[in-house]
Amino acid sequence: MGLFSYLLVNFYSQRVYTVKAAIKTFVFARISDLFMFGAFILTLLVFHTTDLTAVFIQMPFKVSYYVLVLGWQFQLLSVLSFALATAGAIKGAQFFSHV
């Protein structure tokens, strides 16, 4: 999607501003993919599946499950929610990324 976003923004244009905007779109699409991939890997490591039905069934048992990141403890549901919401916000509207 990042490549197609780059091509869409930079379609038949050679102005410097549009080239910079196309590169910014591509980079932020990659950052969004990184958050989405992180949520996917965390879901796979904790729940051992990516089936949402199984994840929703197991979630009440993982409410007190914490993720340790660089010495800080974060609740699993908060980390997953933050990663998916940030990925959607960046990918959907380039939110928080206006430079």
Residue pairs with C-beta under 8 A, 6 or more apart in sequence:
1 29
1 91
2 25
2 26
2 29
2 30
2 33
3 26
5 22
5 25
5 26
5 29
6 22
6 23
6 25
6 26
7 22
9 18
9 21
9 22
9 25
10 18
10 19
10 21
10 22
13 19
24 97
24 99
25 94
28 90
28 91
28 94
28 97
29 90
29 91
31 90
31 97
32 86
32 87
32 88
32 90
32 91
33 87
33 91
35 83
35 84
35 86
35 87
35 90
36 83
36 84
36 87
36 91
38 83
39 79
39 80
39 83
39 84
39 87
40 50
42 67
42 76
42 79
42 80
42 83
43 49
43 50
43 55
43 80
44 50
46 62
46 65
46 76
47 54
47 55
47 58
47 62
49 55
59 77
62 76
62 77
63 75
63 77
65 75
65 76
66 73
66 74
66 75
66 76
67 73
67 74
67 75
67 76
67 79
69 79
86 96
89 95
89 96
90 96
90 97
